[in-house]
Amino acid sequence: MNIDTIMEKVKQIIVSQTEKDDLGYDDLLLENGIDSVSMIEILVDIEETFGIEFDNTKLNYSLLRSIKSISEYAKSVMEKGNDL
């Protein structure tokens, strides 16, 4: 799956969870009102959508700061398996 497709699906998940449909791929999520509870719900939906599991010990702000950064991490998990 290419990164553009992943980013679009991640954006759809974020919009469905937060109703924030004006976010760009590089916009900072926390600075646009997405709180930690919403972020957990978003991550669970991403895991279910892509059939992956994020390593909670490796999740940090740099991986979760934007649609693009989340999508890049999701892509790396899909490519390397669920051991990331």
Secondary structure, DSSP 8 states (H G I E B T S, - for coil): --HHHHHHHHHHHHHHHH--TT--TTS-SGGGT--HHHHHHHHHHHHHHHT----TTT--HHHHSSHHHHHHHHHHHHHH-TT-
